[in-house]
Amino acid sequence: MTILYLLLPLSLLFVFAIGIFLWWAVFNGQYDDTDSAGAAILRDDDSGPASRG
């Protein structure tokens, strides 16, 4: 029962920290352009400077 006195504030601290990091990510533009990273692999040019044969 006494472990709850440690685990409850610790878990609330983790939730608070995760909320702060999510707020920071949203308001600093981390989620502004979510489509270009996924489409970049499709636009990748695999032809190198010289083909080795």
C-alpha atoms as one frame of an Amber mdcrd trajectory, in Angstrom:
protein
   0.000   0.000   0.000   2.846   2.401   0.709   4.257   1.884  -2.774   1.256
   3.833  -4.088   2.616   6.947  -2.417   5.602   6.652  -4.756   3.999   5.296
  -7.911   1.038   7.656  -8.118   3.039  10.919  -8.142   5.641   9.330 -10.400
   3.022   8.302 -12.954   1.424  11.753 -12.816   4.839  13.261 -13.443   5.303
  11.042 -16.505   1.879  11.994 -17.873   2.671  15.669 -17.337   6.050  15.311
 -19.103   4.477  13.503 -22.060   1.860  16.243 -22.333   4.544  18.932 -22.367
   6.550  17.127 -25.059   3.424  16.651 -27.197   2.505  20.324 -26.797   6.043
  21.323 -27.795   5.982  19.070 -30.868   2.629  20.378 -32.090   3.447  24.053
 -31.650   6.956  23.811 -33.132   5.742  22.402 -36.437   6.708  18.760 -36.038
   3.351  17.641 -37.474   2.951  20.272 -40.193   3.956  18.126 -43.169   3.281
  14.456 -42.539   2.876  13.381 -46.184   6.200  14.335 -47.761   8.327  11.937
 -45.703   6.187   8.975 -46.768   6.190  10.025 -50.422   9.931  10.717 -50.512
  10.710   7.019 -50.873   8.559   6.925 -53.989  10.397   9.883 -55.539  13.830
   8.464 -54.730  16.147   8.273 -57.717  18.088   5.021 -57.535  20.273   5.706
 -60.545  23.696   6.483 -59.163  26.437   8.590 -60.760  27.819   5.556 -62.577
  26.418   2.074 -62.928  28.724  -0.704 -61.833  28.451  -3.788 -63.927
